[in-house]
Amino acid sequence: MNAAHVHLILNHAPLFGLFAGIVLLIWGLLRGSYEMRLASYAAFILSALAAIAVYLSGGAAESLIEDLPGVTEGAIERHEDIAKIAMLAIGAKGLLAAAASFVERRGAFQRSVLAALLLVAVLAVGVVGYAANLGGQIRHPEISAHQ
């Protein structure tokens, strides 16, 4: 297993962690379930940590594939630029989830904090999904817009 393989394995975790966190948060809000909300915070925090690992593994993956036939520097740079924004968005969501968990464990449930968390999570899904799509276009011509 090389760095590119590790990057490809890890890059699914933040996106699916975001989806799981959103479902758990909505379920926790609709059901009034403290436990579901705590589970959503954990999913959001873990997905933020996974995003760090994905981002850090990207440079090593790039060095392995940048000279392969069909790989363009432009495709890598587009992916890398959006990946930076995605990591910031998912990191902000992770910090907000940690703050929400801290506040709620102290008995100060705040719907406004949870609404902000949900909004940031949904926005992060969009950015992370876009970064994933751009990454896929680097070596997957079947999803490339250039056809």
LINUR-V373172 format. One record per residue. N is the residue number from 0. RES is the residue in one small letter. PSI is psi in radians with two decimals (NA if undefined). OMEGA is omega in degrees with one decimal (999 if undefined). Layout:
n:N res:RES psi:PSI omega:OMEGA
n:N res:RES psi:PSI omega:OMEGA
This chain:
n:0 res:m psi:2.32 omega:179.5
n:1 res:n psi:-3.11 omega:-175.8
n:2 res:a psi:-0.64 omega:179.1
n:3 res:a psi:-0.69 omega:177.9
n:4 res:h psi:-0.78 omega:178.2
n:5 res:v psi:-0.78 omega:179.4
n:6 res:h psi:-0.76 omega:-179.7
n:7 res:l psi:-0.64 omega:178.2
n:8 res:i psi:-0.83 omega:-175.6
n:9 res:l psi:-0.52 omega:-170.4
n:10 res:n psi:-0.21 omega:177.2
n:11 res:h psi:-0.46 omega:-174.1
n:12 res:a psi:-0.81 omega:-179.5
n:13 res:p psi:-0.72 omega:-178.0
n:14 res:l psi:-0.83 omega:180.0
n:15 res:f psi:-0.55 omega:174.1
n:16 res:g psi:-0.66 omega:176.0
n:17 res:l psi:-0.83 omega:178.8
n:18 res:f psi:-0.81 omega:179.7
n:19 res:a psi:-0.77 omega:179.8
n:20 res:g psi:-0.71 omega:179.2
n:21 res:i psi:-0.81 omega:179.4
n:22 res:v psi:-0.81 omega:-179.9
n:23 res:l psi:-0.69 omega:-179.9
n:24 res:l psi:-0.80 omega:178.5
n:25 res:i psi:-0.77 omega:178.6
n:26 res:w psi:-0.78 omega:179.6
n:27 res:g psi:-0.64 omega:178.0
n:28 res:l psi:-0.78 omega:-178.6
n:29 res:l psi:-0.65 omega:-178.3
n:30 res:r psi:-0.14 omega:-175.8
n:31 res:g psi:0.57 omega:-174.4
n:32 res:s psi:1.95 omega:176.1
n:33 res:y psi:-0.76 omega:-177.3
n:34 res:e psi:-0.70 omega:178.6
n:35 res:m psi:-0.68 omega:177.3
n:36 res:r psi:-0.74 omega:177.6
n:37 res:l psi:-0.69 omega:177.6
n:38 res:a psi:-0.65 omega:178.3
n:39 res:s psi:-0.70 omega:178.6
n:40 res:y psi:-0.73 omega:179.4
n:41 res:a psi:-0.76 omega:179.1
n:42 res:a psi:-0.71 omega:-180.0
n:43 res:f psi:-0.73 omega:179.9
n:44 res:i psi:-0.78 omega:179.1
n:45 res:l psi:-0.66 omega:178.7
n:46 res:s psi:-0.58 omega:176.4
n:47 res:a psi:-0.72 omega:177.3
n:48 res:l psi:-0.69 omega:177.8
n:49 res:a psi:-0.64 omega:179.4
n:50 res:a psi:-0.63 omega:177.1
n:51 res:i psi:-0.80 omega:179.5
n:52 res:a psi:-0.71 omega:178.5
n:53 res:v psi:-0.84 omega:-178.1
n:54 res:y psi:-0.78 omega:-178.5
n:55 res:l psi:-0.51 omega:179.6
n:56 res:s psi:-0.22 omega:-176.6
n:57 res:g psi:-0.70 omega:-179.1
n:58 res:g psi:-0.74 omega:178.8
n:59 res:a psi:-0.64 omega:177.4
n:60 res:a psi:-0.73 omega:179.4
n:61 res:e psi:-0.79 omega:-177.1
n:62 res:s psi:-0.44 omega:179.0
n:63 res:l psi:-0.49 omega:-173.1
n:64 res:i psi:-0.20 omega:-171.9
n:65 res:e psi:-0.43 omega:-178.9
n:66 res:d psi:0.10 omega:179.2
n:67 res:l psi:2.62 omega:178.2
n:68 res:p psi:2.39 omega:177.9
n:69 res:g psi:-0.19 omega:179.2
n:70 res:v psi:2.22 omega:-179.8
n:71 res:t psi:2.58 omega:177.8
n:72 res:e psi:-0.65 omega:179.7
n:73 res:g psi:-0.73 omega:179.2
n:74 res:a psi:-0.73 omega:179.2
n:75 res:i psi:-0.78 omega:-178.2
n:76 res:e psi:-0.70 omega:177.3
n:77 res:r psi:-0.78 omega:178.9
n:78 res:h psi:-0.79 omega:-178.0
n:79 res:e psi:-0.72 omega:179.6
n:80 res:d psi:-0.79 omega:-179.9
n:81 res:i psi:-0.57 omega:178.2
n:82 res:a psi:-0.63 omega:176.4
n:83 res:k psi:-0.79 omega:179.2
n:84 res:i psi:-0.72 omega:179.5
n:85 res:a psi:-0.74 omega:-179.9
n:86 res:m psi:-0.67 omega:177.0
n:87 res:l psi:-0.73 omega:179.7
n:88 res:a psi:-0.79 omega:-178.6
n:89 res:i psi:-0.53 omega:174.7
n:90 res:g psi:-0.73 omega:176.8
n:91 res:a psi:-0.71 omega:177.8
n:92 res:k psi:-0.69 omega:177.9
n:93 res:g psi:-0.74 omega:177.8
n:94 res:l psi:-0.70 omega:177.9
n:95 res:l psi:-0.67 omega:176.9
n:96 res:a psi:-0.72 omega:177.5
n:97 res:a psi:-0.72 omega:177.6
n:98 res:a psi:-0.74 omega:178.9
n:99 res:a psi:-0.72 omega:178.2
n:100 res:s psi:-0.78 omega:179.6
n:101 res:f psi:-0.84 omega:-177.9
n:102 res:v psi:-0.79 omega:-176.8
n:103 res:e psi:-0.60 omega:177.2
n:104 res:r psi:-0.36 omega:176.7
n:105 res:r psi:0.09 omega:177.1
n:106 res:g psi:0.29 omega:-177.5
n:107 res:a psi:1.10 omega:179.4
n:108 res:f psi:2.22 omega:-178.3
n:109 res:q psi:1.93 omega:178.1
n:110 res:r psi:-0.61 omega:-178.9
n:111 res:s psi:-0.65 omega:177.4
n:112 res:v psi:-0.73 omega:-179.6
n:113 res:l psi:-0.62 omega:175.8
n:114 res:a psi:-0.73 omega:177.5
n:115 res:a psi:-0.73 omega:178.8
n:116 res:l psi:-0.79 omega:179.5
n:117 res:l psi:-0.74 omega:178.9
n:118 res:l psi:-0.83 omega:179.9
n:119 res:v psi:-0.67 omega:179.6
n:120 res:a psi:-0.75 omega:179.5
n:121 res:v psi:-0.74 omega:176.5
n:122 res:l psi:-0.71 omega:179.3
n:123 res:a psi:-0.66 omega:177.2
n:124 res:v psi:-0.76 omega:179.5
n:125 res:g psi:-0.81 omega:-177.9
n:126 res:v psi:-0.75 omega:179.6
n:127 res:v psi:-0.72 omega:177.5
n:128 res:g psi:-0.72 omega:178.3
n:129 res:y psi:-0.76 omega:178.0
n:130 res:a psi:-0.71 omega:178.9
n:131 res:a psi:-0.72 omega:179.1
n:132 res:n psi:-0.77 omega:177.5
n:133 res:l psi:-0.67 omega:177.2
n:134 res:g psi:-0.71 omega:177.8
n:135 res:g psi:-0.59 omega:-179.3
n:136 res:q psi:-0.32 omega:-179.5
n:137 res:i psi:-0.75 omega:-176.6
n:138 res:r psi:0.17 omega:179.9
n:139 res:h psi:1.53 omega:-176.8
n:140 res:p psi:-0.36 omega:-179.0
n:141 res:e psi:-0.31 omega:176.8
n:142 res:i psi:0.00 omega:-178.3
n:143 res:s psi:2.50 omega:178.1
n:144 res:a psi:-0.07 omega:-174.3
n:145 res:h psi:0.07 omega:-176.2
n:146 res:q psi:NA omega:999
